[in-house]
Amino acid sequence: MRIKDLPLKAKVWNIHKKTQKILWFTTFIIFFPIVILQIINDFLEKVISKFIVLREKIVYTIFKIIYKKEILENIKGE
């Protein structure tokens, strides 16, 4: 029988409440930086997705300015 398959009885749970609380607190401290990084990542994804649209507009506008003559020639040629 594996450890994860063992039933956890209320009697054992009540006897070792202090250990359980220490384990919860310890894992909270260990994984807290990971949670903070995930929150920062979500925020940055939202901000970056807004700037991607702006970046595309800037690139296309600059491209049109640089190659204006060729674009006009192609429009007239068609």
C-alpha positions in Angstrom: 0.0 0.0 0.0 1.3 3.4 -0.9 1.4 6.4 1.5 -1.1 8.4 -0.6 -3.6 5.6 -0.4 -3.6 5.4 3.4 -6.8 6.8 4.9 -6.3 9.8 7.2 -8.4 9.3 10.4 -9.8 12.2 12.4 -8.1 10.8 15.6 -4.6 10.9 14.0 -5.4 14.3 12.4 -6.4 15.8 15.8 -3.3 14.4 17.6 -0.9 16.0 15.0 -2.6 19.4 14.3 0.5 21.3 15.3 2.6 19.4 12.8 0.0 20.0 10.1 0.0 23.7 10.8 3.8 23.9 10.7 3.8 22.0 7.3 1.2 24.4 5.9 3.2 27.4 7.0 6.5 26.0 5.7 5.1 25.1 2.3 3.5 28.6 2.1 6.9 30.2 2.7 8.6 27.9 0.2 6.0 28.5 -2.6 5.2 32.1 -1.9 7.9 33.5 -4.3 6.5 31.2 -7.0 3.0 32.6 -6.5 4.4 36.2 -6.6 6.2 35.4 -9.8 3.0 34.0 -11.3 1.1 37.1 -10.4 3.8 39.3 -11.9 3.8 37.1 -15.0 0.0 37.5 -15.4 0.3 41.3 -15.1 3.1 41.5 -17.6 1.2 39.4 -20.1 -1.7 41.8 -20.0 0.5 44.8 -20.3 2.6 43.3 -23.1 -0.5 42.3 -25.0 -1.6 45.9 -25.1 1.8 47.0 -26.4 1.9 44.4 -29.1 -0.9 46.2 -31.0 0.8 49.6 -30.6 4.1 48.1 -31.8 2.5 46.6 -34.9 0.9 50.0 -35.8 4.3 51.8 -35.3 6.2 49.2 -37.5 3.6 49.3 -40.3 3.5 53.1 -40.3 7.3 53.4 -40.4 7.4 50.8 -43.2 4.8 52.8 -45.2 6.8 56.0 -44.7 10.1 54.4 -45.9 8.6 52.6 -48.9 5.9 55.2 -49.8 7.1 55.5 -53.4 7.1 51.8 -54.1 3.7 51.4 -52.5 2.2 54.2 -54.7 3.9 52.7 -57.8 2.3 49.3 -57.1 -1.1 50.9 -56.6 -0.9 52.8 -59.9 0.5 49.7 -61.7 -2.5 47.5 -60.8 
